[in-house]
């Protein structure tokens, strides 16, 4: 009998959520890019879901939203937390005012080159094919 792995474990009426390291890094990178205005939990979950979507793997949006929401709640509890609530309900941002770790993340992700924005120059290729209809003198 095979036992399926589960992302959410219930132990002593406390909820523990397994958050893949890739999700955590992606959440922090997105929060860094949105800056002071913050982002909603739903929009962040959609971004994470799209980043992890492949031809063969389609993550469940509701499951990803639950994971993202738990991560944000657990990491925004105190004033020195890495993440803080925005003024709008359901919006979060990095806590750059009180957290030195958040300021360091902002510097790390801003200095990191973005692979999607790199434009590679392709050399101009010379046409070496023969023209059959042109007369040579």
VEXGUNU-72160 format. One record per atom (N, C-alpha, C, O): residue number from 1; y, x, z; atom name; residue in one letter. Coordinates in steps of 0.1 Angstrom, whole numbers. Layout:
// residues N
NUM / Y / X / Z / CA / a;
...
//
This chain:
// residues 137
1 / -12 / 8 / 0 / N / x;
1 / 0 / 0 / 0 / CA / x;
1 / 12 / 9 / 0 / C / x;
1 / 14 / 17 / 9 / O / x;
2 / 21 / 7 / -10 / N / x;
2 / 33 / 15 / -11 / CA / x;
2 / 44 / 9 / -3 / C / x;
2 / 46 / -4 / -3 / O / x;
3 / 52 / 17 / 3 / N / x;
3 / 64 / 12 / 10 / CA / x;
3 / 76 / 16 / 3 / C / x;
3 / 78 / 27 / -1 / O / x;
4 / 84 / 6 / 0 / N / x;
4 / 97 / 8 / -8 / CA / x;
4 / 107 / 13 / 2 / C / x;
4 / 109 / 9 / 13 / O / x;
5 / 115 / 23 / -3 / N / x;
5 / 126 / 28 / 5 / CA / x;
5 / 137 / 18 / 5 / C / x;
5 / 140 / 11 / -5 / O / x;
6 / 144 / 18 / 16 / N / x;
6 / 156 / 8 / 17 / CA / x;
6 / 168 / 16 / 21 / C / x;
6 / 168 / 26 / 28 / O / x;
7 / 179 / 12 / 15 / N / x;
7 / 192 / 19 / 18 / CA / x;
7 / 197 / 15 / 32 / C / x;
7 / 205 / 23 / 38 / O / x;
8 / 194 / 3 / 37 / N / x;
8 / 200 / -2 / 49 / CA / x;
8 / 189 / -3 / 60 / C / x;
8 / 179 / -10 / 58 / O / x;
9 / 190 / 5 / 71 / N / x;
9 / 180 / 4 / 81 / CA / x;
9 / 186 / -3 / 93 / C / x;
9 / 198 / -1 / 97 / O / x;
10 / 178 / -11 / 100 / N / x;
10 / 183 / -18 / 112 / CA / x;
10 / 175 / -12 / 124 / C / x;
10 / 163 / -13 / 125 / O / x;
11 / 183 / -6 / 133 / N / x;
11 / 176 / 0 / 145 / CA / x;
11 / 185 / -5 / 157 / C / x;
11 / 197 / -2 / 158 / O / x;
12 / 178 / -12 / 166 / N / x;
12 / 185 / -16 / 179 / CA / x;
12 / 198 / -24 / 176 / C / x;
12 / 208 / -22 / 182 / O / x;
13 / 198 / -33 / 166 / N / x;
13 / 209 / -41 / 162 / CA / x;
13 / 221 / -34 / 158 / C / x;
13 / 232 / -39 / 157 / O / x;
14 / 220 / -21 / 154 / N / x;
14 / 230 / -13 / 148 / CA / x;
14 / 227 / -11 / 133 / C / x;
14 / 215 / -9 / 130 / O / x;
15 / 236 / -11 / 125 / N / x;
15 / 234 / -10 / 111 / CA / x;
15 / 237 / 5 / 107 / C / x;
15 / 248 / 10 / 109 / O / x;
16 / 227 / 11 / 101 / N / x;
16 / 229 / 25 / 96 / CA / x;
16 / 227 / 24 / 81 / C / x;
16 / 217 / 19 / 76 / O / x;
17 / 237 / 30 / 74 / N / x;
17 / 237 / 29 / 60 / CA / x;
17 / 235 / 43 / 54 / C / x;
17 / 242 / 53 / 58 / O / x;
18 / 225 / 45 / 46 / N / x;
18 / 222 / 58 / 39 / CA / x;
18 / 232 / 59 / 28 / C / x;
18 / 232 / 51 / 19 / O / x;
19 / 241 / 69 / 29 / N / x;
19 / 251 / 71 / 18 / CA / x;
19 / 248 / 84 / 11 / C / x;
19 / 248 / 95 / 17 / O / x;
20 / 244 / 83 / -2 / N / x;
20 / 241 / 95 / -9 / CA / x;
20 / 253 / 104 / -9 / C / x;
20 / 265 / 100 / -10 / O / x;
21 / 251 / 117 / -9 / N / x;
21 / 261 / 127 / -9 / CA / x;
21 / 270 / 126 / -22 / C / x;
21 / 282 / 128 / -21 / O / x;
22 / 264 / 122 / -33 / N / x;
22 / 272 / 120 / -45 / CA / x;
22 / 282 / 109 / -43 / C / x;
22 / 294 / 110 / -48 / O / x;
23 / 278 / 98 / -37 / N / x;
23 / 287 / 87 / -34 / CA / x;
23 / 299 / 91 / -26 / C / x;
23 / 310 / 88 / -29 / O / x;
24 / 296 / 99 / -15 / N / x;
24 / 306 / 103 / -6 / CA / x;
24 / 316 / 112 / -13 / C / x;
24 / 329 / 110 / -12 / O / x;
25 / 312 / 121 / -22 / N / x;
25 / 321 / 130 / -29 / CA / x;
25 / 329 / 122 / -39 / C / x;
25 / 341 / 125 / -41 / O / x;
26 / 322 / 112 / -46 / N / x;
26 / 329 / 104 / -55 / CA / x;
26 / 340 / 95 / -49 / C / x;
26 / 351 / 94 / -54 / O / x;
27 / 337 / 90 / -37 / N / x;
27 / 347 / 82 / -30 / CA / x;
27 / 359 / 90 / -26 / C / x;
27 / 370 / 86 / -28 / O / x;
28 / 356 / 102 / -21 / N / x;
28 / 368 / 111 / -17 / CA / x;
28 / 376 / 115 / -29 / C / x;
28 / 388 / 116 / -28 / O / x;
29 / 369 / 118 / -40 / N / x;
29 / 377 / 122 / -52 / CA / x;
29 / 385 / 110 / -58 / C / x;
29 / 397 / 112 / -62 / O / x;
30 / 380 / 98 / -57 / N / x;
30 / 388 / 86 / -62 / CA / x;
30 / 399 / 84 / -52 / C / x;
30 / 411 / 81 / -57 / O / x;
31 / 397 / 85 / -39 / N / x;
31 / 408 / 83 / -30 / CA / x;
31 / 419 / 93 / -31 / C / x;
31 / 430 / 90 / -29 / O / x;
32 / 415 / 105 / -35 / N / x;
32 / 424 / 116 / -37 / CA / x;
32 / 433 / 112 / -50 / C / x;
32 / 445 / 115 / -50 / O / x;
33 / 427 / 107 / -60 / N / x;
33 / 434 / 104 / -72 / CA / x;
33 / 443 / 92 / -71 / C / x;
33 / 454 / 92 / -78 / O / x;
34 / 440 / 83 / -63 / N / x;
34 / 449 / 71 / -61 / CA / x;
34 / 461 / 74 / -53 / C / x;
34 / 471 / 67 / -54 / O / x;
35 / 460 / 84 / -44 / N / x;
35 / 471 / 88 / -36 / CA / x;
35 / 475 / 78 / -25 / C / x;
35 / 467 / 72 / -19 / O / x;
36 / 488 / 77 / -23 / N / x;
36 / 494 / 69 / -12 / CA / x;
36 / 492 / 54 / -14 / C / x;
36 / 493 / 47 / -4 / O / x;
37 / 491 / 49 / -26 / N / x;
37 / 490 / 35 / -28 / CA / x;
37 / 477 / 29 / -24 / C / x;
37 / 476 / 17 / -21 / O / x;
38 / 466 / 37 / -23 / N / x;
38 / 453 / 32 / -19 / CA / x;
38 / 446 / 25 / -30 / C / x;
38 / 451 / 23 / -41 / O / x;
39 / 434 / 20 / -26 / N / x;
39 / 426 / 13 / -36 / CA / x;
39 / 417 / 3 / -28 / C / x;
39 / 414 / 5 / -17 / O / x;
40 / 414 / -8 / -35 / N / x;
40 / 406 / -19 / -28 / CA / x;
40 / 392 / -15 / -28 / C / x;
40 / 387 / -7 / -36 / O / x;
41 / 384 / -21 / -18 / N / x;
41 / 370 / -18 / -17 / CA / x;
41 / 363 / -22 / -30 / C / x;
41 / 354 / -15 / -35 / O / x;
42 / 366 / -33 / -35 / N / x;
42 / 360 / -38 / -48 / CA / x;
42 / 362 / -29 / -59 / C / x;
42 / 353 / -26 / -67 / O / x;
43 / 375 / -24 / -61 / N / x;
43 / 378 / -15 / -72 / CA / x;
43 / 371 / -2 / -70 / C / x;
43 / 366 / 4 / -80 / O / x;
44 / 370 / 3 / -58 / N / x;
44 / 363 / 15 / -55 / CA / x;
44 / 348 / 14 / -58 / C / x;
44 / 342 / 23 / -63 / O / x;
45 / 342 / 3 / -54 / N / x;
45 / 328 / 1 / -56 / CA / x;
45 / 325 / 0 / -71 / C / x;
45 / 315 / 5 / -76 / O / x;
46 / 334 / -6 / -79 / N / x;
46 / 332 / -7 / -94 / CA / x;
46 / 333 / 8 / -100 / C / x;
46 / 325 / 11 / -108 / O / x;
47 / 342 / 16 / -95 / N / x;
47 / 343 / 29 / -100 / CA / x;
47 / 331 / 37 / -97 / C / x;
47 / 325 / 44 / -105 / O / x;
48 / 326 / 36 / -84 / N / x;
48 / 314 / 43 / -80 / CA / x;
48 / 302 / 39 / -88 / C / x;
48 / 293 / 47 / -93 / O / x;
49 / 301 / 26 / -90 / N / x;
49 / 290 / 20 / -98 / CA / x;
49 / 290 / 25 / -112 / C / x;
49 / 280 / 29 / -118 / O / x;
50 / 302 / 26 / -118 / N / x;
50 / 303 / 31 / -132 / CA / x;
50 / 300 / 46 / -133 / C / x;
50 / 295 / 50 / -143 / O / x;
51 / 304 / 53 / -123 / N / x;
51 / 301 / 68 / -123 / CA / x;
51 / 286 / 71 / -123 / C / x;
51 / 282 / 81 / -128 / O / x;
52 / 279 / 62 / -116 / N / x;
52 / 265 / 64 / -114 / CA / x;
52 / 256 / 56 / -124 / C / x;
52 / 244 / 57 / -123 / O / x;
53 / 262 / 50 / -134 / N / x;
53 / 254 / 42 / -143 / CA / x;
53 / 250 / 51 / -155 / C / x;
53 / 257 / 59 / -160 / O / x;
54 / 237 / 50 / -158 / N / x;
54 / 231 / 57 / -169 / CA / x;
54 / 224 / 47 / -178 / C / x;
54 / 224 / 35 / -176 / O / x;
55 / 217 / 53 / -188 / N / x;
55 / 210 / 44 / -197 / CA / x;
55 / 198 / 38 / -190 / C / x;
55 / 194 / 26 / -193 / O / x;
56 / 192 / 45 / -181 / N / x;
56 / 180 / 40 / -174 / CA / x;
56 / 183 / 35 / -160 / C / x;
56 / 174 / 28 / -154 / O / x;
57 / 194 / 38 / -154 / N / x;
57 / 197 / 34 / -140 / CA / x;
57 / 209 / 25 / -140 / C / x;
57 / 220 / 30 / -145 / O / x;
58 / 208 / 13 / -135 / N / x;
58 / 219 / 4 / -134 / CA / x;
58 / 221 / 1 / -119 / C / x;
58 / 214 / -8 / -114 / O / x;
59 / 229 / 8 / -111 / N / x;
59 / 231 / 5 / -97 / CA / x;
59 / 236 / -10 / -95 / C / x;
59 / 244 / -15 / -103 / O / x;
60 / 230 / -16 / -85 / N / x;
60 / 235 / -29 / -81 / CA / x;
60 / 249 / -29 / -75 / C / x;
60 / 251 / -22 / -65 / O / x;
61 / 258 / -36 / -81 / N / x;
61 / 272 / -36 / -76 / CA / x;
61 / 273 / -40 / -62 / C / x;
61 / 281 / -35 / -54 / O / x;
62 / 266 / -51 / -58 / N / x;
62 / 267 / -56 / -44 / CA / x;
62 / 262 / -45 / -34 / C / x;
62 / 268 / -44 / -23 / O / x;
63 / 251 / -38 / -38 / N / x;
63 / 246 / -28 / -29 / CA / x;
63 / 256 / -16 / -28 / C / x;
63 / 258 / -11 / -17 / O / x;
64 / 262 / -12 / -39 / N / x;
64 / 271 / -1 / -39 / CA / x;
64 / 284 / -6 / -31 / C / x;
64 / 289 / 3 / -24 / O / x;
65 / 288 / -18 / -32 / N / x;
65 / 300 / -23 / -25 / CA / x;
65 / 297 / -22 / -10 / C / x;
65 / 306 / -19 / -2 / O / x;
66 / 285 / -26 / -6 / N / x;
66 / 281 / -26 / 8 / CA / x;
66 / 281 / -11 / 13 / C / x;
66 / 286 / -9 / 24 / O / x;
67 / 276 / -2 / 6 / N / x;
67 / 276 / 12 / 10 / CA / x;
67 / 290 / 17 / 11 / C / x;
67 / 293 / 24 / 21 / O / x;
68 / 298 / 14 / 1 / N / x;
68 / 312 / 19 / 1 / CA / x;
68 / 320 / 13 / 13 / C / x;
68 / 328 / 20 / 19 / O / x;
69 / 318 / 0 / 15 / N / x;
69 / 325 / -7 / 26 / CA / x;
69 / 321 / -1 / 39 / C / x;
69 / 330 / 2 / 48 / O / x;
70 / 308 / 2 / 42 / N / x;
70 / 304 / 7 / 54 / CA / x;
70 / 309 / 22 / 56 / C / x;
70 / 313 / 25 / 67 / O / x;
71 / 310 / 29 / 45 / N / x;
71 / 315 / 43 / 46 / CA / x;
71 / 330 / 43 / 50 / C / x;
71 / 334 / 50 / 58 / O / x;
72 / 337 / 34 / 43 / N / x;
72 / 352 / 33 / 46 / CA / x;
72 / 354 / 29 / 61 / C / x;
72 / 363 / 34 / 67 / O / x;
73 / 347 / 19 / 65 / N / x;
73 / 348 / 14 / 79 / CA / x;
73 / 345 / 25 / 89 / C / x;
73 / 352 / 27 / 99 / O / x;
74 / 334 / 32 / 87 / N / x;
74 / 330 / 42 / 96 / CA / x;
74 / 339 / 54 / 96 / C / x;
74 / 340 / 61 / 107 / O / x;
75 / 346 / 57 / 85 / N / x;
75 / 354 / 68 / 85 / CA / x;
75 / 369 / 65 / 86 / C / x;
75 / 378 / 73 / 82 / O / x;
76 / 373 / 53 / 91 / N / x;
76 / 387 / 50 / 93 / CA / x;
76 / 389 / 44 / 107 / C / x;
76 / 398 / 36 / 108 / O / x;
77 / 381 / 47 / 116 / N / x;
77 / 382 / 41 / 130 / CA / x;
77 / 393 / 47 / 138 / C / x;
77 / 400 / 39 / 145 / O / x;
78 / 396 / 60 / 138 / N / x;
78 / 406 / 65 / 147 / CA / x;
78 / 418 / 70 / 139 / C / x;
78 / 418 / 69 / 126 / O / x;
79 / 429 / 73 / 146 / N / x;
79 / 441 / 78 / 139 / CA / x;
79 / 440 / 91 / 132 / C / x;
79 / 447 / 94 / 123 / O / x;
80 / 430 / 99 / 137 / N / x;
80 / 428 / 112 / 131 / CA / x;
80 / 416 / 112 / 120 / C / x;
80 / 412 / 122 / 116 / O / x;
81 / 412 / 100 / 116 / N / x;
81 / 401 / 99 / 107 / CA / x;
81 / 405 / 104 / 93 / C / x;
81 / 417 / 105 / 90 / O / x;
82 / 396 / 107 / 85 / N / x;
82 / 398 / 111 / 71 / CA / x;
82 / 404 / 101 / 63 / C / x;
82 / 412 / 104 / 54 / O / x;
83 / 401 / 88 / 65 / N / x;
83 / 405 / 77 / 57 / CA / x;
83 / 412 / 67 / 66 / C / x;
83 / 409 / 66 / 78 / O / x;
84 / 423 / 60 / 60 / N / x;
84 / 430 / 50 / 68 / CA / x;
84 / 432 / 38 / 60 / C / x;
84 / 431 / 37 / 48 / O / x;
85 / 434 / 27 / 68 / N / x;
85 / 437 / 14 / 62 / CA / x;
85 / 451 / 14 / 56 / C / x;
85 / 460 / 21 / 62 / O / x;
86 / 453 / 7 / 45 / N / x;
86 / 467 / 6 / 40 / CA / x;
86 / 473 / -7 / 46 / C / x;
86 / 466 / -14 / 54 / O / x;
87 / 485 / -10 / 42 / N / x;
87 / 492 / -22 / 47 / CA / x;
87 / 485 / -34 / 42 / C / x;
87 / 484 / -45 / 49 / O / x;
88 / 480 / -34 / 29 / N / x;
88 / 473 / -45 / 23 / CA / x;
88 / 459 / -46 / 29 / C / x;
88 / 452 / -36 / 30 / O / x;
89 / 454 / -58 / 31 / N / x;
89 / 440 / -60 / 36 / CA / x;
89 / 430 / -55 / 25 / C / x;
89 / 431 / -59 / 13 / O / x;
90 / 420 / -48 / 30 / N / x;
90 / 410 / -43 / 21 / CA / x;
90 / 413 / -31 / 13 / C / x;
90 / 405 / -27 / 4 / O / x;
91 / 424 / -25 / 15 / N / x;
91 / 428 / -13 / 8 / CA / x;
91 / 427 / -1 / 17 / C / x;
91 / 431 / -1 / 29 / O / x;
92 / 423 / 10 / 11 / N / x;
92 / 421 / 23 / 19 / CA / x;
92 / 427 / 34 / 11 / C / x;
92 / 429 / 34 / -1 / O / x;
93 / 431 / 45 / 19 / N / x;
93 / 436 / 57 / 13 / CA / x;
93 / 433 / 69 / 22 / C / x;
93 / 428 / 67 / 33 / O / x;
94 / 435 / 81 / 17 / N / x;
94 / 433 / 93 / 26 / CA / x;
94 / 444 / 93 / 36 / C / x;
94 / 455 / 90 / 33 / O / x;
95 / 440 / 97 / 48 / N / x;
95 / 450 / 98 / 59 / CA / x;
95 / 456 / 112 / 59 / C / x;
95 / 452 / 121 / 67 / O / x;
96 / 466 / 114 / 50 / N / x;
96 / 472 / 127 / 49 / CA / x;
96 / 482 / 130 / 60 / C / x;
96 / 486 / 141 / 62 / O / x;
97 / 486 / 120 / 67 / N / x;
97 / 496 / 121 / 77 / CA / x;
97 / 490 / 127 / 90 / C / x;
97 / 497 / 136 / 96 / O / x;
98 / 479 / 123 / 94 / N / x;
98 / 473 / 127 / 107 / CA / x;
98 / 460 / 136 / 105 / C / x;
98 / 456 / 142 / 115 / O / x;
99 / 455 / 137 / 94 / N / x;
99 / 442 / 144 / 92 / CA / x;
99 / 444 / 157 / 84 / C / x;
99 / 448 / 156 / 72 / O / x;
100 / 441 / 168 / 90 / N / x;
100 / 442 / 181 / 82 / CA / x;
100 / 431 / 182 / 72 / C / x;
100 / 433 / 188 / 61 / O / x;
101 / 420 / 176 / 74 / N / x;
101 / 409 / 175 / 65 / CA / x;
101 / 413 / 168 / 52 / C / x;
101 / 410 / 172 / 41 / O / x;
102 / 420 / 157 / 54 / N / x;
102 / 425 / 149 / 42 / CA / x;
102 / 435 / 157 / 34 / C / x;
102 / 434 / 157 / 21 / O / x;
103 / 444 / 164 / 40 / N / x;
103 / 453 / 173 / 33 / CA / x;
103 / 446 / 184 / 25 / C / x;
103 / 450 / 187 / 14 / O / x;
104 / 436 / 189 / 32 / N / x;
104 / 428 / 200 / 25 / CA / x;
104 / 421 / 194 / 13 / C / x;
104 / 420 / 201 / 2 / O / x;
105 / 415 / 182 / 14 / N / x;
105 / 409 / 175 / 3 / CA / x;
105 / 418 / 173 / -9 / C / x;
105 / 415 / 175 / -20 / O / x;
106 / 430 / 169 / -6 / N / x;
106 / 440 / 167 / -16 / CA / x;
106 / 443 / 180 / -24 / C / x;
106 / 444 / 179 / -36 / O / x;
107 / 444 / 191 / -17 / N / x;
107 / 446 / 203 / -23 / CA / x;
107 / 434 / 208 / -31 / C / x;
107 / 436 / 213 / -42 / O / x;
108 / 422 / 206 / -26 / N / x;
108 / 410 / 210 / -33 / CA / x;
108 / 409 / 202 / -46 / C / x;
108 / 406 / 208 / -56 / O / x;
109 / 410 / 189 / -45 / N / x;
109 / 408 / 181 / -57 / CA / x;
109 / 419 / 182 / -67 / C / x;
109 / 417 / 180 / -79 / O / x;
110 / 431 / 185 / -63 / N / x;
110 / 442 / 187 / -72 / CA / x;
110 / 441 / 200 / -80 / C / x;
110 / 445 / 201 / -91 / O / x;
111 / 436 / 210 / -73 / N / x;
111 / 434 / 223 / -79 / CA / x;
111 / 422 / 224 / -88 / C / x;
111 / 421 / 232 / -97 / O / x;
112 / 412 / 215 / -86 / N / x;
112 / 400 / 215 / -94 / CA / x;
112 / 403 / 210 / -108 / C / x;
112 / 409 / 199 / -110 / O / x;
113 / 399 / 217 / -119 / N / x;
113 / 402 / 213 / -132 / CA / x;
113 / 393 / 201 / -136 / C / x;
113 / 381 / 200 / -132 / O / x;
114 / 399 / 191 / -143 / N / x;
114 / 392 / 179 / -147 / CA / x;
114 / 385 / 181 / -160 / C / x;
114 / 391 / 184 / -170 / O / x;
115 / 371 / 180 / -160 / N / x;
115 / 364 / 183 / -173 / CA / x;
115 / 367 / 173 / -183 / C / x;
115 / 365 / 176 / -195 / O / x;
116 / 370 / 161 / -180 / N / x;
116 / 372 / 150 / -190 / CA / x;
116 / 385 / 152 / -197 / C / x;
116 / 387 / 147 / -209 / O / x;
117 / 395 / 160 / -191 / N / x;
117 / 408 / 161 / -198 / CA / x;
117 / 408 / 174 / -207 / C / x;
117 / 418 / 176 / -214 / O / x;
118 / 398 / 182 / -206 / N / x;
118 / 398 / 195 / -213 / CA / x;
118 / 396 / 191 / -228 / C / x;
118 / 387 / 184 / -232 / O / x;
119 / 405 / 197 / -236 / N / x;
119 / 404 / 195 / -251 / CA / x;
119 / 399 / 209 / -257 / C / x;
119 / 406 / 219 / -255 / O / x;
120 / 388 / 209 / -263 / N / x;
120 / 383 / 221 / -269 / CA / x;
120 / 388 / 222 / -283 / C / x;
120 / 386 / 212 / -291 / O / x;
121 / 393 / 233 / -287 / N / x;
121 / 398 / 235 / -301 / CA / x;
121 / 386 / 239 / -309 / C / x;
121 / 379 / 248 / -306 / O / x;
122 / 385 / 231 / -320 / N / x;
122 / 374 / 234 / -330 / CA / x;
122 / 380 / 242 / -341 / C / x;
122 / 391 / 238 / -346 / O / x;
123 / 374 / 253 / -345 / N / x;
123 / 379 / 261 / -356 / CA / x;
123 / 378 / 253 / -369 / C / x;
123 / 369 / 246 / -371 / O / x;
124 / 388 / 256 / -378 / N / x;
124 / 388 / 249 / -391 / CA / x;
124 / 378 / 256 / -399 / C / x;
124 / 378 / 268 / -401 / O / x;
125 / 369 / 248 / -405 / N / x;
125 / 358 / 253 / -413 / CA / x;
125 / 362 / 254 / -427 / C / x;
125 / 369 / 245 / -433 / O / x;
126 / 359 / 265 / -434 / N / x;
126 / 362 / 266 / -448 / CA / x;
126 / 351 / 260 / -456 / C / x;
126 / 339 / 262 / -453 / O / x;
127 / 355 / 252 / -466 / N / x;
127 / 345 / 245 / -475 / CA / x;
127 / 339 / 256 / -484 / C / x;
127 / 346 / 261 / -493 / O / x;
128 / 326 / 258 / -482 / N / x;
128 / 319 / 268 / -491 / CA / x;
128 / 310 / 262 / -501 / C / x;
128 / 302 / 269 / -508 / O / x;
129 / 311 / 249 / -503 / N / x;
129 / 303 / 242 / -513 / CA / x;
129 / 308 / 245 / -527 / C / x;
129 / 320 / 247 / -529 / O / x;
130 / 299 / 244 / -536 / N / x;
130 / 303 / 246 / -550 / CA / x;
130 / 307 / 233 / -557 / C / x;
130 / 301 / 222 / -554 / O / x;
131 / 317 / 233 / -565 / N / x;
131 / 322 / 222 / -572 / CA / x;
131 / 316 / 222 / -586 / C / x;
131 / 319 / 231 / -594 / O / x;
132 / 308 / 212 / -590 / N / x;
132 / 300 / 212 / -603 / CA / x;
132 / 309 / 208 / -614 / C / x;
132 / 306 / 210 / -626 / O / x;
133 / 320 / 201 / -611 / N / x;
133 / 328 / 195 / -622 / CA / x;
133 / 341 / 202 / -625 / C / x;
133 / 348 / 198 / -633 / O / x;
134 / 343 / 213 / -618 / N / x;
134 / 355 / 221 / -621 / CA / x;
134 / 351 / 233 / -630 / C / x;
134 / 341 / 240 / -628 / O / x;
135 / 360 / 235 / -640 / N / x;
135 / 357 / 246 / -649 / CA / x;
135 / 363 / 259 / -643 / C / x;
135 / 374 / 259 / -639 / O / x;
136 / 356 / 269 / -644 / N / x;
136 / 360 / 282 / -640 / CA / x;
136 / 365 / 290 / -652 / C / x;
136 / 358 / 290 / -663 / O / x;
137 / 376 / 297 / -652 / N / x;
137 / 381 / 305 / -663 / CA / x;
137 / 375 / 319 / -663 / C / x;
137 / 378 / 327 / -672 / O / x;
//
